[in-house]
Amino acid sequence: MLKLAYPAIKEANPQAWVLTGGMSDTGDFPRGIYEGGGKDYFDIMNIHTYGVPVRNAFVARGLHVYQVMKEFGDENRPLWNTEWGIDAGNLVAAWGWPHQRNQDDANYFDQAHKAQWRAVLEDHWQRPLYQKVLPYQFDADNERRADGEPQLPEGMIMNDFGFGIVRADSLTPRPTYNWLRELQFNRHINHQPVRTMDLEVYLPDGAHPVGYEFSNKWREGILIIHDVTVDSLCPTVIKLELP
């Protein structure tokens, strides 16, 4: 599919970025892409990392697919995570919480939801495994009926407690929405998306960038490319000259 679609997309729009389909299998499937000769037919590796705890799946599956990329000499390609999360129904299915312990179900779902979001974003700050992360999603229904019958406030349903950041009416903010609004995670990018910087990159076999000044670092294969204009809203392309 990639071999058929990629040339057609680039012919129609050479500036388009082609992502792999979001994969929840981060082992056999991406390895199959490389073994099938697909390495030259996409621009960005793209995965989905569902599971609980959300942070564990977010990190472990990303590291797993990165090792596959590295195995095929493709570790410098951008890696995006375009779906991550868990809804209240699957949360209960995984852990049997919270109503079986006589807790406040509605409050528990909201607090667990916010805690999962916080854990993922804090990890992403510290460990830039992905170039972009997109949670699933703004307005998300529950994908699984919770085991048992949660005690919810009158007029509220399980779809008010999916992985979305608003209630089922698509308007009412959840606690996570308010936290994100205050946090403004992308404020620096939105304020100054384009900037000039020096980049540290690994270029094996004597390759060097075209059109940029560069210098060697102490470790073989590590170069500093000077004065690169980077746009945080889209990938930056640097052409290389091979030895």
SETIMI-525201 format. One record per residue: residue in one letter; residue number from 0; x, y, z of N, C-alpha, C, CB in turn. Coordinates in nm, 2 decimals. Glycine has a CB too. Example, Ala and Ser with C-alpha at 12.3 -4.5 7.8 and 13.67 -1.06 7.14 Angstrom:
<atoms>
a_0_1.32_-0.57_0.78_1.23_-0.45_0.78_1.32_-0.33_0.78_1.13_-0.45_0.90
s_1_1.28_-0.22_0.71_1.37_-0.11_0.71_1.29_0.00_0.79_1.41_-0.06_0.57
</atoms>
This chain:
<atoms>
m_0_0.08_-0.12_0.00_0.00_0.00_0.00_0.09_0.13_0.00_-0.09_0.00_0.12
l_1_0.19_0.13_0.08_0.28_0.24_0.09_0.35_0.26_-0.05_0.38_0.23_0.20
k_2_0.39_0.16_-0.11_0.46_0.17_-0.24_0.37_0.22_-0.34_0.52_0.03_-0.28
l_3_0.24_0.20_-0.34_0.15_0.25_-0.43_0.11_0.39_-0.40_0.02_0.16_-0.44
a_4_0.08_0.42_-0.27_0.03_0.55_-0.23_0.14_0.66_-0.23_-0.03_0.54_-0.10
y_5_0.25_0.63_-0.18_0.36_0.73_-0.16_0.39_0.81_-0.29_0.48_0.67_-0.11
p_6_0.42_0.74_-0.40_0.46_0.82_-0.53_0.34_0.90_-0.57_0.50_0.72_-0.64
a_7_0.22_0.85_-0.56_0.10_0.92_-0.61_0.08_1.05_-0.52_-0.03_0.83_-0.60
i_8_0.09_1.04_-0.39_0.08_1.15_-0.30_0.18_1.26_-0.33_0.08_1.11_-0.16
k_9_0.31_1.22_-0.35_0.42_1.31_-0.37_0.40_1.38_-0.51_0.55_1.24_-0.37
e_10_0.35_1.31_-0.61_0.32_1.37_-0.74_0.22_1.47_-0.73_0.28_1.26_-0.84
a_11_0.11_1.45_-0.65_0.00_1.54_-0.64_0.04_1.66_-0.55_-0.12_1.48_-0.57
n_12_0.12_1.64_-0.45_0.17_1.74_-0.36_0.31_1.71_-0.30_0.07_1.77_-0.25
p_13_0.41_1.75_-0.37_0.55_1.72_-0.32_0.58_1.76_-0.18_0.65_1.78_-0.41
q_14_0.50_1.86_-0.12_0.52_1.91_0.01_0.45_1.82_0.12_0.48_2.05_0.02
a_15_0.37_1.73_0.08_0.29_1.65_0.17_0.38_1.56_0.25_0.18_1.57_0.10
w_16_0.34_1.53_0.37_0.41_1.44_0.46_0.32_1.31_0.46_0.43_1.49_0.60
v_17_0.39_1.20_0.44_0.32_1.07_0.44_0.35_0.99_0.57_0.36_0.98_0.32
l_18_0.25_0.97_0.65_0.27_0.89_0.77_0.22_0.75_0.75_0.19_0.95_0.89
t_19_0.29_0.65_0.82_0.23_0.52_0.82_0.10_0.52_0.89_0.33_0.42_0.89
g_20_0.01_0.43_0.86_-0.11_0.42_0.94_-0.08_0.39_1.09_-0.20_0.30_0.89
g_21_-0.15_0.45_1.18_-0.13_0.44_1.32_-0.13_0.30_1.36_-0.22_0.53_1.40
m_22_-0.02_0.24_1.41_-0.02_0.10_1.45_-0.02_0.08_1.60_0.11_0.04_1.39
s_23_-0.11_-0.01_1.64_-0.10_-0.05_1.78_-0.01_-0.17_1.80_-0.24_-0.09_1.83
d_24_0.02_-0.24_1.70_0.13_-0.35_1.70_0.26_-0.28_1.67_0.10_-0.46_1.60
t_25_0.35_-0.27_1.77_0.47_-0.20_1.76_0.59_-0.29_1.75_0.50_-0.11_1.88
g_26_0.56_-0.42_1.70_0.67_-0.51_1.68_0.67_-0.57_1.54_0.66_-0.63_1.78
d_27_0.58_-0.67_1.52_0.58_-0.75_1.39_0.54_-0.66_1.28_0.48_-0.86_1.40
f_28_0.44_-0.57_1.30_0.39_-0.49_1.18_0.49_-0.39_1.13_0.26_-0.42_1.23
p_29_0.55_-0.30_1.22_0.65_-0.21_1.16_0.77_-0.29_1.11_0.70_-0.12_1.27
r_30_0.81_-0.40_1.17_0.92_-0.48_1.12_0.89_-0.53_0.98_0.96_-0.60_1.21
g_31_0.76_-0.57_0.96_0.71_-0.61_0.83_0.72_-0.51_0.72_0.57_-0.66_0.84
i_32_0.70_-0.38_0.76_0.71_-0.27_0.67_0.85_-0.26_0.61_0.68_-0.14_0.73
y_33_0.95_-0.27_0.70_1.09_-0.27_0.66_1.13_-0.39_0.58_1.18_-0.25_0.78
e_34_1.09_-0.51_0.63_1.13_-0.63_0.55_1.06_-0.64_0.42_1.09_-0.75_0.64
g_35_0.95_-0.57_0.40_0.88_-0.56_0.28_0.93_-0.45_0.18_0.73_-0.55_0.30
g_36_1.03_-0.38_0.22_1.09_-0.28_0.13_1.02_-0.15_0.14_1.08_-0.33_-0.01
g_37_0.95_-0.12_0.25_0.87_0.00_0.26_0.95_0.12_0.32_0.75_-0.02_0.35
k_38_1.07_0.11_0.35_1.15_0.21_0.42_1.15_0.34_0.34_1.29_0.17_0.44
d_39_1.15_0.34_0.21_1.16_0.46_0.12_1.02_0.51_0.08_1.24_0.43_0.00
y_40_0.92_0.46_0.15_0.78_0.50_0.10_0.70_0.56_0.21_0.71_0.38_0.05
f_41_0.76_0.62_0.31_0.69_0.70_0.41_0.79_0.80_0.47_0.62_0.61_0.52
d_42_0.73_0.91_0.52_0.82_1.01_0.58_0.83_1.01_0.73_0.77_1.15_0.54
i_43_0.72_0.96_0.80_0.71_0.97_0.94_0.65_0.84_0.99_0.62_1.09_0.99
m_44_0.72_0.78_1.09_0.66_0.66_1.16_0.56_0.70_1.26_0.77_0.58_1.23
n_45_0.45_0.63_1.26_0.33_0.67_1.34_0.27_0.56_1.41_0.23_0.74_1.24
i_46_0.25_0.57_1.54_0.19_0.46_1.62_0.08_0.51_1.71_0.30_0.39_1.70
h_47_0.01_0.41_1.77_-0.10_0.44_1.87_-0.06_0.35_1.99_-0.24_0.40_1.82
t_48_-0.08_0.41_2.11_-0.03_0.34_2.23_-0.14_0.34_2.34_0.10_0.41_2.28
y_49_-0.24_0.26_2.31_-0.35_0.25_2.41_-0.30_0.15_2.52_-0.48_0.20_2.35
g_50_-0.36_0.16_2.64_-0.33_0.07_2.75_-0.33_0.14_2.88_-0.20_0.00_2.73
v_51_-0.34_0.06_2.99_-0.33_0.12_3.12_-0.21_0.05_3.20_-0.46_0.10_3.20
p_52_-0.14_0.13_3.28_-0.14_0.27_3.29_-0.10_0.34_3.15_-0.05_0.32_3.40
v_53_-0.16_0.45_3.12_-0.14_0.51_2.99_0.00_0.54_2.97_-0.23_0.63_2.97
r_54_0.07_0.60_3.07_0.21_0.63_3.06_0.30_0.51_3.02_0.26_0.70_3.19
n_55_0.27_0.40_3.09_0.35_0.28_3.06_0.34_0.24_2.91_0.31_0.16_3.15
a_56_0.22_0.24_2.86_0.20_0.20_2.72_0.26_0.30_2.63_0.05_0.18_2.69
f_57_0.25_0.43_2.66_0.30_0.54_2.59_0.45_0.53_2.57_0.27_0.68_2.65
v_58_0.52_0.49_2.68_0.67_0.48_2.68_0.71_0.35_2.62_0.73_0.50_2.82
a_59_0.66_0.24_2.67_0.72_0.11_2.64_0.70_0.08_2.49_0.65_0.00_2.72
r_60_0.58_0.11_2.44_0.55_0.08_2.30_0.63_0.17_2.20_0.40_0.09_2.27
g_61_0.65_0.30_2.25_0.73_0.39_2.17_0.88_0.34_2.16_0.73_0.53_2.22
l_62_0.93_0.30_2.27_1.07_0.24_2.28_1.08_0.12_2.19_1.12_0.22_2.42
h_63_0.98_0.04_2.20_0.98_-0.09_2.12_0.99_-0.06_1.97_0.85_-0.17_2.15
v_64_0.90_0.03_1.92_0.91_0.06_1.78_1.03_0.13_1.74_0.78_0.14_1.73
y_65_1.09_0.21_1.83_1.21_0.28_1.80_1.33_0.17_1.79_1.25_0.38_1.92
q_66_1.32_0.07_1.86_1.43_-0.04_1.85_1.41_-0.11_1.71_1.41_-0.14_1.96
v_67_1.29_-0.12_1.67_1.27_-0.18_1.53_1.33_-0.08_1.43_1.12_-0.21_1.50
m_68_1.30_0.04_1.44_1.35_0.14_1.35_1.51_0.14_1.35_1.30_0.28_1.38
k_69_1.56_0.13_1.47_1.71_0.13_1.48_1.77_0.00_1.42_1.75_0.14_1.63
e_70_1.70_-0.11_1.43_1.74_-0.23_1.37_1.76_-0.22_1.22_1.64_-0.34_1.41
f_71_1.68_-0.14_1.16_1.68_-0.12_1.01_1.75_0.01_0.97_1.54_-0.13_0.96
g_72_1.83_0.07_1.06_1.91_0.19_1.03_1.82_0.31_1.01_1.99_0.16_0.91
d_73_1.71_0.32_1.08_1.61_0.42_1.05_1.58_0.50_1.18_1.48_0.37_0.99
e_74_1.67_0.51_1.27_1.64_0.57_1.40_1.63_0.72_1.40_1.74_0.53_1.50
n_75_1.67_0.78_1.29_1.66_0.93_1.28_1.53_0.98_1.21_1.78_0.98_1.20
r_76_1.45_0.88_1.17_1.32_0.92_1.11_1.23_0.97_1.22_1.26_0.81_1.04
p_77_1.15_1.08_1.20_1.05_1.12_1.30_0.96_1.01_1.34_0.97_1.24_1.25
l_78_0.92_1.01_1.47_0.83_0.92_1.53_0.72_1.00_1.59_0.90_0.82_1.63
w_79_0.59_0.98_1.55_0.48_1.04_1.61_0.39_0.94_1.68_0.40_1.12_1.50
n_80_0.32_0.99_1.78_0.22_0.91_1.85_0.09_0.99_1.83_0.25_0.89_2.00
t_81_0.00_0.94_1.75_-0.12_1.01_1.71_-0.25_0.96_1.78_-0.14_1.01_1.56
e_82_-0.23_0.86_1.87_-0.34_0.82_1.95_-0.29_0.76_2.08_-0.44_0.73_1.88
w_83_-0.33_0.81_2.20_-0.30_0.75_2.32_-0.41_0.78_2.42_-0.16_0.79_2.38
g_84_-0.43_0.69_2.51_-0.54_0.71_2.61_-0.61_0.59_2.66_-0.64_0.81_2.56
i_85_-0.71_0.60_2.73_-0.80_0.49_2.78_-0.93_0.55_2.83_-0.72_0.41_2.89
d_86_-1.04_0.49_2.80_-1.17_0.54_2.85_-1.20_0.48_2.98_-1.28_0.52_2.74
a_87_-1.31_0.53_3.04_-1.35_0.49_3.18_-1.39_0.34_3.17_-1.46_0.57_3.23
g_88_-1.46_0.30_3.07_-1.50_0.16_3.06_-1.39_0.06_3.06_-1.59_0.14_2.94
n_89_-1.29_0.09_2.98_-1.17_0.00_2.97_-1.08_0.02_3.10_-1.08_0.04_2.85
l_90_-1.09_0.13_3.16_-1.02_0.15_3.29_-1.07_0.06_3.39_-1.03_0.30_3.34
v_91_-1.20_0.05_3.40_-1.27_-0.04_3.50_-1.24_-0.18_3.46_-1.42_-0.01_3.51
a_92_-1.25_-0.21_3.33_-1.23_-0.35_3.29_-1.09_-0.40_3.32_-1.25_-0.36_3.14
a_93_-0.99_-0.31_3.32_-0.85_-0.34_3.35_-0.83_-0.36_3.50_-0.76_-0.24_3.29
w_94_-0.89_-0.27_3.58_-0.85_-0.27_3.72_-0.97_-0.30_3.81_-0.80_-0.14_3.75
g_95_-1.09_-0.31_3.76_-1.20_-0.34_3.85_-1.23_-0.22_3.94_-1.17_-0.46_3.93
w_96_-1.20_-0.10_3.90_-1.22_0.02_3.98_-1.32_0.10_3.91_-1.09_0.09_4.01
p_97_-1.38_0.20_3.98_-1.37_0.22_4.13_-1.49_0.17_4.21_-1.35_0.37_4.15
h_98_-1.60_0.14_4.14_-1.73_0.12_4.21_-1.73_0.00_4.30_-1.84_0.11_4.11
q_99_-1.64_-0.10_4.26_-1.63_-0.22_4.34_-1.57_-0.19_4.48_-1.55_-0.33_4.27
r_100_-1.51_-0.07_4.50_-1.46_-0.03_4.63_-1.54_0.08_4.69_-1.31_0.01_4.61
n_101_-1.66_0.10_4.64_-1.75_0.19_4.71_-1.69_0.34_4.70_-1.78_0.16_4.85
q_102_-1.62_0.37_4.59_-1.57_0.50_4.58_-1.67_0.59_4.50_-1.44_0.50_4.51
d_103_-1.64_0.72_4.50_-1.72_0.81_4.42_-1.68_0.79_4.28_-1.69_0.96_4.47
d_104_-1.76_0.72_4.20_-1.73_0.68_4.06_-1.70_0.80_3.98_-1.84_0.60_4.00
a_105_-1.79_0.90_3.97_-1.77_1.01_3.88_-1.64_1.09_3.91_-1.89_1.11_3.89
n_106_-1.62_1.12_4.04_-1.49_1.19_4.08_-1.37_1.10_4.05_-1.50_1.22_4.23
y_107_-1.38_0.97_4.07_-1.27_0.88_4.04_-1.23_0.88_3.90_-1.30_0.74_4.09
f_108_-1.33_0.87_3.81_-1.31_0.87_3.67_-1.24_1.00_3.62_-1.44_0.85_3.59
d_109_-1.28_1.11_3.67_-1.22_1.24_3.64_-1.08_1.25_3.69_-1.31_1.35_3.69
q_110_-1.06_1.21_3.81_-0.92_1.22_3.87_-0.82_1.13_3.80_-0.93_1.20_4.02
a_111_-0.87_1.00_3.78_-0.78_0.91_3.71_-0.75_0.96_3.57_-0.85_0.77_3.70
h_112_-0.85_1.01_3.50_-0.83_1.07_3.37_-0.72_1.18_3.37_-0.96_1.12_3.32
k_113_-0.74_1.27_3.46_-0.64_1.38_3.47_-0.50_1.33_3.51_-0.68_1.48_3.57
a_114_-0.49_1.23_3.60_-0.36_1.17_3.64_-0.29_1.10_3.52_-0.38_1.07_3.75
q_115_-0.37_1.04_3.43_-0.31_0.97_3.32_-0.26_1.07_3.22_-0.41_0.88_3.25
w_116_-0.33_1.18_3.19_-0.28_1.29_3.11_-0.16_1.35_3.16_-0.39_1.39_3.09
r_117_-0.16_1.38_3.29_-0.04_1.45_3.35_0.08_1.36_3.34_-0.07_1.48_3.50
a_118_0.07_1.23_3.37_0.18_1.14_3.37_0.24_1.13_3.23_0.14_1.00_3.41
v_119_0.16_1.13_3.13_0.21_1.12_2.99_0.28_1.25_2.95_0.10_1.09_2.89
l_120_0.22_1.36_2.98_0.28_1.49_2.93_0.41_1.52_3.01_0.18_1.60_2.95
e_121_0.41_1.49_3.14_0.53_1.51_3.22_0.65_1.42_3.17_0.51_1.48_3.37
d_122_0.61_1.29_3.13_0.72_1.21_3.08_0.77_1.26_2.94_0.66_1.06_3.06
h_123_0.67_1.31_2.86_0.71_1.36_2.73_0.80_1.48_2.74_0.59_1.40_2.65
w_124_0.78_1.57_2.85_0.88_1.68_2.87_1.02_1.63_2.90_0.83_1.76_2.99
q_125_1.03_1.52_2.98_1.16_1.47_3.02_1.22_1.38_2.92_1.14_1.40_3.15
r_126_1.14_1.31_2.84_1.20_1.21_2.74_1.13_1.23_2.61_1.17_1.06_2.80
p_127_1.20_1.31_2.52_1.13_1.35_2.39_1.14_1.23_2.29_1.20_1.47_2.33
l_128_1.07_1.12_2.33_1.07_1.00_2.24_1.00_1.03_2.11_1.00_0.89_2.32
y_129_0.89_1.11_2.12_0.81_1.14_2.00_0.83_1.29_1.96_0.66_1.11_2.03
q_130_0.82_1.31_1.83_0.83_1.45_1.79_0.69_1.52_1.81_0.87_1.46_1.65
k_131_0.59_1.44_1.80_0.45_1.50_1.82_0.37_1.39_1.89_0.38_1.54_1.68
v_132_0.28_1.44_1.98_0.19_1.35_2.05_0.05_1.41_2.04_0.23_1.33_2.20
l_133_-0.05_1.33_2.00_-0.19_1.37_1.98_-0.27_1.27_2.06_-0.23_1.37_1.83
p_134_-0.34_1.32_2.17_-0.42_1.23_2.25_-0.55_1.20_2.17_-0.45_1.29_2.38
y_135_-0.61_1.09_2.21_-0.74_1.05_2.16_-0.84_1.07_2.27_-0.75_0.90_2.11
q_136_-0.93_1.16_2.25_-0.95_1.27_2.16_-1.03_1.38_2.23_-1.03_1.22_2.03
f_137_-1.06_1.48_2.16_-1.13_1.60_2.23_-1.26_1.56_2.29_-1.15_1.71_2.13
d_138_-1.34_1.49_2.21_-1.48_1.45_2.25_-1.48_1.30_2.22_-1.59_1.53_2.18
a_139_-1.47_1.21_2.32_-1.45_1.07_2.30_-1.56_0.99_2.38_-1.32_1.02_2.35
d_140_-1.64_0.91_2.31_-1.73_0.82_2.37_-1.65_0.71_2.45_-1.83_0.76_2.27
n_141_-1.73_0.64_2.54_-1.67_0.52_2.60_-1.67_0.41_2.49_-1.75_0.48_2.72
e_142_-1.57_0.34_2.49_-1.56_0.23_2.39_-1.60_0.09_2.45_-1.42_0.22_2.33
r_143_-1.62_0.09_2.58_-1.66_-0.04_2.64_-1.74_-0.01_2.76_-1.53_-0.11_2.69
r_144_-1.85_-0.08_2.78_-1.93_-0.07_2.89_-1.86_-0.11_3.02_-2.06_-0.15_2.88
a_145_-1.86_-0.02_3.12_-1.80_-0.06_3.25_-1.86_-0.18_3.31_-1.80_0.06_3.34
d_146_-1.77_-0.26_3.37_-1.82_-0.38_3.44_-1.91_-0.33_3.56_-1.70_-0.47_3.50
g_147_-2.03_-0.38_3.57_-2.12_-0.34_3.68_-2.18_-0.21_3.64_-2.04_-0.32_3.81
e_148_-2.24_-0.14_3.74_-2.32_-0.02_3.71_-2.25_0.09_3.80_-2.47_-0.04_3.75
p_149_-2.17_0.17_3.74_-2.11_0.29_3.81_-2.22_0.38_3.87_-2.01_0.36_3.73
q_150_-2.19_0.44_3.98_-2.28_0.54_4.04_-2.24_0.68_3.99_-2.28_0.53_4.20
l_151_-2.32_0.73_3.90_-2.30_0.86_3.83_-2.40_0.96_3.87_-2.29_0.84_3.68
p_152_-2.37_1.09_3.87_-2.47_1.19_3.90_-2.59_1.18_3.81_-2.41_1.33_3.90
e_153_-2.70_1.23_3.86_-2.82_1.22_3.78_-2.80_1.30_3.65_-2.94_1.28_3.86
g_154_-2.85_1.24_3.54_-2.84_1.30_3.41_-2.70_1.27_3.34_-2.85_1.45_3.42
m_155_-2.61_1.21_3.40_-2.48_1.18_3.34_-2.47_1.03_3.30_-2.36_1.21_3.43
i_156_-2.40_1.01_3.19_-2.38_0.87_3.14_-2.23_0.84_3.13_-2.45_0.86_3.00
m_157_-2.20_0.71_3.09_-2.06_0.67_3.08_-1.99_0.75_2.98_-2.05_0.53_3.06
n_158_-2.06_0.80_2.87_-1.99_0.87_2.77_-1.94_1.01_2.82_-2.09_0.90_2.65
d_159_-1.99_1.05_2.94_-1.93_1.17_3.00_-1.79_1.15_3.05_-2.02_1.22_3.11
f_160_-1.75_1.02_3.05_-1.62_0.98_3.12_-1.54_0.90_3.02_-1.65_0.91_3.25
g_161_-1.54_0.93_2.89_-1.45_0.87_2.80_-1.31_0.93_2.82_-1.50_0.88_2.65
f_162_-1.23_0.92_2.71_-1.09_0.98_2.73_-1.09_1.13_2.67_-0.99_0.90_2.65
g_163_-1.21_1.17_2.63_-1.22_1.31_2.59_-1.21_1.41_2.70_-1.35_1.33_2.51
i_164_-1.18_1.53_2.67_-1.16_1.64_2.77_-1.29_1.72_2.79_-1.04_1.73_2.74
v_165_-1.40_1.68_2.72_-1.53_1.75_2.75_-1.63_1.64_2.77_-1.57_1.84_2.63
r_166_-1.74_1.68_2.83_-1.85_1.58_2.85_-1.92_1.54_2.72_-1.95_1.64_2.95
a_167_-2.02_1.45_2.74_-2.08_1.40_2.62_-2.16_1.50_2.54_-2.18_1.29_2.66
d_168_-2.19_1.62_2.60_-2.25_1.73_2.52_-2.15_1.80_2.44_-2.32_1.82_2.62
s_169_-2.03_1.77_2.44_-1.92_1.83_2.36_-1.89_1.97_2.40_-1.96_1.82_2.21
l_170_-1.95_2.02_2.51_-1.93_2.16_2.55_-1.88_2.17_2.69_-2.07_2.23_2.54
t_171_-1.92_2.09_2.78_-1.89_2.11_2.92_-1.74_2.06_2.95_-1.99_2.03_3.01
p_172_-1.66_2.14_3.00_-1.52_2.10_3.03_-1.51_2.00_3.14_-1.43_2.23_3.06
r_173_-1.42_1.91_3.13_-1.38_1.82_3.24_-1.26_1.88_3.31_-1.35_1.67_3.19
p_174_-1.23_1.83_3.43_-1.11_1.89_3.50_-0.98_1.89_3.42_-1.09_1.81_3.63
t_175_-0.96_1.78_3.34_-0.84_1.78_3.26_-0.84_1.89_3.16_-0.84_1.65_3.18
y_176_-0.96_1.93_3.10_-0.96_2.04_3.01_-0.92_2.17_3.08_-1.11_2.06_2.95
n_177_-0.97_2.19_3.20_-0.93_2.31_3.27_-0.78_2.31_3.30_-1.01_2.33_3.40
w_178_-0.73_2.20_3.34_-0.58_2.19_3.37_-0.50_2.21_3.24_-0.55_2.05_3.42
l_179_-0.54_2.16_3.13_-0.47_2.18_3.01_-0.47_2.33_2.96_-0.52_2.10_2.89
r_180_-0.59_2.39_2.98_-0.60_2.53_2.94_-0.51_2.62_3.03_-0.75_2.58_2.96
e_181_-0.50_2.59_3.15_-0.41_2.66_3.24_-0.26_2.63_3.21_-0.43_2.63_3.39
l_182_-0.23_2.51_3.17_-0.10_2.46_3.15_-0.04_2.52_3.02_-0.09_2.31_3.14
q_183_-0.12_2.53_2.91_-0.08_2.58_2.78_0.05_2.51_2.74_-0.06_2.73_2.79
f_184_0.04_2.38_2.72_0.15_2.29_2.69_0.23_2.34_2.56_0.10_2.15_2.66
n_185_0.16_2.39_2.46_0.22_2.43_2.34_0.25_2.58_2.33_0.14_2.39_2.22
r_186_0.25_2.65_2.44_0.26_2.80_2.44_0.38_2.85_2.37_0.25_2.85_2.58
h_187_0.50_2.78_2.40_0.62_2.82_2.34_0.62_2.81_2.18_0.74_2.75_2.40
i_188_0.57_2.69_2.14_0.56_2.67_2.00_0.47_2.77_1.93_0.51_2.53_1.97
n_189_0.35_2.79_1.99_0.26_2.89_1.94_0.31_3.03_1.93_0.13_2.88_2.01
h_190_0.39_3.06_2.04_0.45_3.20_2.04_0.56_3.22_1.94_0.50_3.23_2.19
q_191_0.64_3.12_1.92_0.76_3.13_1.83_0.78_3.00_1.76_0.88_3.18_1.91
p_192_0.70_2.96_1.67_0.72_2.83_1.60_0.85_2.82_1.52_0.60_2.80_1.51
v_193_0.89_2.93_1.46_1.01_2.93_1.38_1.13_3.00_1.45_0.99_3.01_1.24
r_194_1.24_2.92_1.46_1.36_2.98_1.53_1.48_2.92_1.46_1.35_2.95_1.68
t_195_1.60_2.98_1.49_1.72_2.93_1.43_1.81_2.88_1.55_1.80_3.05_1.36
m_196_1.87_2.76_1.52_1.95_2.70_1.63_2.05_2.61_1.56_1.86_2.61_1.72
d_197_2.15_2.56_1.65_2.24_2.46_1.61_2.18_2.32_1.65_2.38_2.48_1.68
l_198_2.20_2.23_1.56_2.14_2.09_1.58_2.26_1.99_1.59_2.05_2.05_1.46
e_199_2.24_1.90_1.69_2.33_1.79_1.70_2.27_1.67_1.64_2.37_1.76_1.86
v_200_2.34_1.61_1.54_2.28_1.50_1.47_2.39_1.39_1.45_2.23_1.54_1.33
y_201_2.34_1.27_1.43_2.42_1.15_1.40_2.42_1.12_1.25_2.38_1.03_1.49
l_202_2.53_1.14_1.19_2.54_1.11_1.04_2.66_1.01_1.02_2.57_1.25_0.96
p_203_2.62_0.89_1.01_2.73_0.79_0.99_2.79_0.79_0.85_2.67_0.65_1.02
d_204_2.90_0.72_0.84_2.97_0.70_0.71_3.01_0.82_0.64_2.87_0.62_0.62
g_205_3.04_0.93_0.71_3.10_1.05_0.65_3.00_1.14_0.58_3.20_1.01_0.56
a_206_2.87_1.12_0.59_2.78_1.20_0.53_2.78_1.34_0.59_2.63_1.14_0.53
h_207_2.75_1.44_0.51_2.75_1.58_0.56_2.63_1.66_0.50_2.88_1.65_0.54
p_208_2.58_1.76_0.58_2.46_1.83_0.53_2.50_1.93_0.41_2.40_1.91_0.64
v_209_2.40_1.95_0.33_2.42_2.04_0.21_2.37_2.18_0.25_2.35_1.98_0.08
g_210_2.45_2.28_0.22_2.40_2.41_0.24_2.41_2.47_0.38_2.26_2.42_0.20
y_211_2.48_2.40_0.47_2.49_2.44_0.61_2.64_2.43_0.65_2.40_2.36_0.70
e_212_2.68_2.52_0.74_2.81_2.50_0.80_2.80_2.40_0.91_2.86_2.64_0.86
f_213_2.90_2.32_0.93_2.89_2.22_1.04_3.03_2.19_1.10_2.83_2.08_0.98
s_214_3.03_2.13_1.21_3.15_2.09_1.28_3.14_1.96_1.34_3.19_2.20_1.38
n_215_3.25_1.89_1.36_3.25_1.76_1.42_3.25_1.77_1.57_3.38_1.68_1.37
k_216_3.19_1.67_1.63_3.19_1.66_1.78_3.29_1.55_1.82_3.05_1.63_1.84
w_217_3.31_1.54_1.94_3.42_1.45_1.99_3.39_1.31_1.95_3.44_1.46_2.14
r_218_3.26_1.27_1.94_3.23_1.13_1.91_3.21_1.11_1.76_3.11_1.08_1.99
e_219_3.27_1.00_1.71_3.26_0.98_1.56_3.12_0.97_1.52_3.33_0.84_1.53
g_220_3.09_1.04_1.40_2.96_1.04_1.35_2.86_1.15_1.40_2.89_0.91_1.37
i_221_2.91_1.22_1.50_2.82_1.32_1.56_2.87_1.46_1.50_2.83_1.33_1.72
l_222_2.77_1.53_1.44_2.80_1.66_1.38_2.71_1.77_1.45_2.78_1.66_1.23
i_223_2.76_1.89_1.45_2.68_2.00_1.49_2.65_2.08_1.36_2.76_2.09_1.60
i_224_2.53_2.09_1.32_2.49_2.16_1.20_2.45_2.30_1.25_2.37_2.09_1.12
h_225_2.51_2.41_1.20_2.49_2.54_1.25_2.38_2.62_1.18_2.62_2.62_1.24
d_226_2.31_2.70_1.26_2.22_2.80_1.21_2.11_2.74_1.12_2.29_2.91_1.13
v_227_2.04_2.64_1.17_1.93_2.57_1.10_1.80_2.64_1.14_1.93_2.42_1.13
t_228_1.72_2.68_1.04_1.59_2.74_1.07_1.49_2.62_1.09_1.54_2.83_0.95
v_229_1.43_2.61_1.21_1.34_2.50_1.24_1.20_2.56_1.26_1.39_2.43_1.38
d_230_1.11_2.49_1.20_0.97_2.53_1.22_0.90_2.41_1.30_0.89_2.54_1.08
s_231_0.86_2.44_1.42_0.81_2.34_1.51_0.68_2.28_1.47_0.80_2.40_1.65
l_232_0.61_2.35_1.37_0.48_2.30_1.33_0.49_2.20_1.22_0.40_2.42_1.28
c_233_0.61_2.18_1.16_0.63_2.08_1.06_0.77_2.03_1.06_0.59_2.13_0.92
p_234_0.80_1.91_1.01_0.94_1.86_1.01_1.03_1.95_0.92_0.94_1.72_0.96
t_235_1.16_1.95_0.96_1.26_2.03_0.89_1.34_1.93_0.81_1.35_2.11_0.99
v_236_1.36_1.96_0.68_1.43_1.87_0.59_1.58_1.93_0.57_1.36_1.86_0.45
i_237_1.67_1.84_0.59_1.82_1.88_0.56_1.87_1.77_0.47_1.90_1.89_0.70
k_238_1.91_1.82_0.35_1.96_1.72_0.25_2.11_1.69_0.28_1.95_1.78_0.11
l_239_2.14_1.56_0.25_2.27_1.51_0.29_2.35_1.48_0.16_2.26_1.39_0.38
e_240_2.48_1.49_0.17_2.57_1.45_0.06_2.65_1.33_0.12_2.67_1.56_0.01
l_241_2.64_1.22_0.05_2.71_1.10_0.09_2.85_1.10_0.05_2.64_0.97_0.04
p_242_2.94_1.03_0.12_3.08_1.02_0.08_3.10_0.95_-0.05_3.17_0.96_0.19
</atoms>
